[in-house]
């Protein structure tokens, strides 16, 4: 059974930084594209970032480009999201997601973590 | 960027009713469309991918159709457990979600 456990969320001041971590199990992590999707309180879903299996290519939503960095450590089955220059509008639950296919970064997400809450406020 | 327009925003129906949710893409996305169900306090769950392929374990009362720019999620016989918010997602180029449809049971 696939399991994605995200952690690292919390309260941070505007302009601050936070690093999210997602530990995966139940599948061959190194072969799947992974990503992050967020959901502001009471709002819809927003794709944030994606990364290919070998970490050679990364992709970002315009809203976070230049501020967020996605990375992965395939030896540890772990996905990361480094978030810098945080803004109030980054406040959301951040979900770690697994691509449904090994072949394409553009894919449906067949497994989601439980989410970790990030609150940006002074 | 590809925009996804979902309608209606809220739907209220009775148990046993056939209900449909539509999703329109701002440009052709072929069949690169997925549907998700999200219940309060939970992560979204994949229901359908590639416009019409049912994810393993999803009840057969759920079905998807469409291609190009217009897509539909149909629940053939609404059940109490189907009360949730439903999202469409395009994955032709990166990923974009619709704004969601809340399905309520009368």
Interface residues (C-beta under 8 A of the other chain):
Chain A: X35 X37 X44 X45 X46 X47 X50 X59 X61 X62 X95 X100 X106 X107 X108 X109 X110 X112 X113 X114 X115
Chain B: X1 X32 X34 X36 X43 X44 X45 X46 X49 X50 X55 X87 X89 X91 X92 X93 X94 X95 X96 X97 X98 X99 X100
